[in-house]
Amino acid sequence: MSYFSSLLLLQEGRCLYVILLMALYWCTEALPLAVTALLPIVLFPFLGILPSNKVCPQYFLDTNFLFLSGLIMASAIEEWNLHRRIALRVLMLVGVQPARLILGMMLTTSFLSMWLSNTASTAMMLPIANAILKSLFGEKDTSKDMNRENEENQASLQQNKLYTVPTEMQFLASTEDKDLTEEKEVASDVLSDLKKEEEYKTNIWKGFLISIPYAASIGGTATLTGTAPNLILLGQLKSYFPECDVVNFGSWFMFAFPLMLIFLLLGWLWISILYGGINLRGWRTKKSNIRVDAEARAREVIKEDYQKLGPTKFAEQAIFFFFCMFAIMLFSRDPKFIPGWASLFAPGFISDAVTGITIVIILFFFPSQKPSFRWWFDLKAPNTETQPLLTWRKAQETVPWNIILLLGGGFAMAKGCEESGLSVWIGGRLHPLEGVPPPVAVILITIVIALFTEFASNTATIIIFLPVLAELAIRLKVNPLYLMIPGTIGCSYAFMLPVSTPPNSIAFSSGHLMVKDMARTGLLMNLMGVLLLSLAMNTWAKSIFQLGTFPAWANIHAENATSLSTAVENVTLSALNKI
């Protein structure tokens, strides 16, 4: 019997089988992602890896409730169109020049993505972008149709030896006393100018559409609740390193928000330069009257859409207030650099989940209309029932419950790796990497995960990689967060393919983008992301997460892992001797 066959007889071997099976299903989507996440409930008890009373609680950890609170808050924001009001207001402030509009789109999308899901932010912003683009350039055919049209026009020109005259210039046809040569030269110049204008329009259109999913992916990294991988990191830290308390909403925000802003600014410059929003050669050139008129139309469209929302409703004001309270209370609970409000209570009793759920519960009974207190003084006054800011039916319909199960599946997998000894077994196979300098390891890890997540779900990717990164950090004797945080953020940096993320797919489905557009834009975006993340981990992240030392909470885990590793090796050797 081979070594691999004997390994399958052991507990860690059976756990490895379950993980590889789930990884295969997640990558191929042979089953829905949430259904695959339920497999540990069935397979772990049957294979003797974990009893059900240890598996099932992993699906409802406090981390899941923190994420649930963010999803419910997002539902309330969408219910009262607060997100649309914010988006249109930002676009009115930044202006309607293409580069400024792209910046406005990216800032708004990234801000919304910090609190809403990346997919919802993209789906909300794309219709606004399309309306603005149509006001700037009119109806736009797909690039394929445009190319075919150009080819047909060129063919007719060659066949008939004639120059087609654009609609805007048909008045030239009435000028009969011009020389034929001059007519041809003028028509040729006009065609050339219009071709350049058409290329400019096409590029701006692409720049708009491609900036939105990229901004959503970048913005989601700024908060713990912004995207699922961030919460998976938090949950797995609590599983592997229960004593680790340096990662919470406030500390994460202080680290990730500056990184998000820098990346967003550089990404905007790259997209604007690549797609003509910023013309480095002709920035002094005076704009044509056509572009001036188009920008005026775009300004009117944005203003008209904003006016359609009407005056700010009481419900919108209330949602905005509770949204601000949600963010402030999460940030100030335990910001680390000063004592937070949680220090007023018993240590360890108040978590981010308690804070988030406290705020969102209020949404289910706070009135959506300004309450009247007439009936307090007039018993005959009508006492009509008012609708709350959010109904449970609406929450049921809009909250993506499958993500909660997906998070739970990741936590169950991590628990199985820890209890079965698989994480220790994997760590024992990482000896060749012990000589790699930690800064190089950060860059390599980010590159590998960013490439892997181009083809697989970012949630599935981080679930698979985090246990390996935790053991690798212990082998390298570095703070586990030094490797686990770049891995977590790196799996959100998927920019090169339409299938990489749902936001990319939504933008690609508009029909105006080609795979090569995303590939050439996303390649440099990925490279910028890797380098900026490496810079952040070696500068301000070191002081926020104390990355310069090997922490005591990791040392305790390393000692336990060493003793468990010895036991695993003894069991493995005895199993091999019996074969």
C-alpha positions, 0 to 999 in steps of 0.5 A: 500500500502506498504512502498516500493510501495509508495517509487516507486511513488517518484522520488528517488524510480523510480531512484532506480528501474532504477539502480537496473535494470541496475545492474541486466543487467550488472551482468547477461549480458542479454544485452551488457554492452554498450547497458545497459549503454544507458538505462538512456537516455530512462528511466530517461526522461520517468520516470521523473527523469532527462530531456534528456538535462541533461542526454545526456551530461553525455556521453561526459564529459571531463573525457570521452575525457581523456579516449579516448585520452589514447585509441587513443595513445594505438592504435598508439603504437600497430599500429607500434609494439612499445609495442612488442619492449619494451616487448622483450627488457625488457625480454632481460635485465632481463634474462631467468631464470624462476623467472626472466622471470616471473618478466620481464613478470609482469613488462612489462605487468603492464607497458603496462597496465598503458597506454593500456587496461588490455585486450590488454596488456594480449592478446599481452603478452601471445603469447610472453610467449607461444613462450618462454615457448615452447623454454624452455620446448617444446610443452606442452599438457594441464594438463588434457591430461598429467594426462590421459597419466600418468594414461595410462602409469601406467596402462600398467606398472601394467598390463605387470609388465614392466618399461617403458624407457624414450627416453632420456635413451634408450641407457640403453637397449643396456647394456645387461650385467647389473643385472636385479635388477640394471636396475629396480632401474635405470629406477625407479630413472629416472622415478622419476627424469623425473616426478619431471622435468615434475611437474616443467615444468607444474608449471613454465608454470602455473606461467608464464600464471597466472602472466600476467593477474594479472600484467595487473590488477595491472598495470591498477590501476597506472594511471587514464587512465589505467582502466575505474573505475579510470575515473569513480571515477574522473567523479563521483567526479566532479558530486557529489563534483564539488569543489574537485580538488585534484584528477588528473593524477599527484596526482593519479600517485604519490599515485597509482604507488608506491602501484602498484610497491609494490604489483607487487613485492610481487605478483611476489614473491608469484607466483614464490614461489608457482610455483617453479620459486624460490626454497627456499629449493634448491636455492644452487642446481646446475642446470641440463644440460637440464635446462641450454640448455633450458634457452639458447634456450629461450634466442635465441628465445627472441633475434631472435624475437627482431631482426625480428623487424629490426632497430627502425623505424622513426615512432616508435621513433616518437610514443615513443616521443609523448608517453613520452610527453603525460605522462609528460604533464599529470603528470606536468599539476597540480602535486599539490606539485609544480605549474604545467604548467596549472597555466600559463593559466586561472584557470579551463580552462585546464584539463587533457582531453585538454592535452591528446587530444592535443597530440593525434591530432598530431598523425593524421598529423605527418608523419610516415616516415622521411620527405624530404625537397628536394622539398623546394629547388628543384621544380622538386623533387617528392612530395609524400604523406606520411602516418601519424602515425595514420589514422582515419580508424585505430582508428575506428577499434581499439578503444573500443568505447563501453567503452566510452558509458559504462563510460557515463552510469555510469556518467548518473547514478550518475547524476540521483542519485544526482538529484533525491535525491536517494543518500541522501535516501541511506545515510539516511539508513546507520545509523548503519555504523556510529560507524565503525572506518574509517580504519576498513571501508576501509578494509571492503569496499575493501573486499566487492567490491573485492569479488563482482567484482569476479562475475561482471564487475569491471566497473559496480561494481564501478558505483553501489558502488561509490554513496553509498561510497560517502554518507557513507563518509559524514555520517562518517564525513571523507574525501569522497576520504578515502572510494571512492579510496579504492573502486575504486582500490579494484574493479580491484583486481579480481584474483580468478576466470576466469570470474572475468576479461577479462585478467583472461579469456584470460589466462584461455582459453589457456587450461593450467590453472585450476580454482583451480590454479587461486583460490589458487593463487588469494586468497592470491593476494586478501588478499595482495591487501586489506592489501596494499591498507589499508596501502597506504590509511593510510600513503602516501595517507593522505598527497597527498589527504589531507585525515586527514580532512573533506574538505570544498568541502565535507562540502558544499555537506553535507549541501546541502544533509541535506536540501535535506534530510529534503525535501525528508523526508517531501515528503515521509511522506506526500505520506505515509499519503495520502495512 
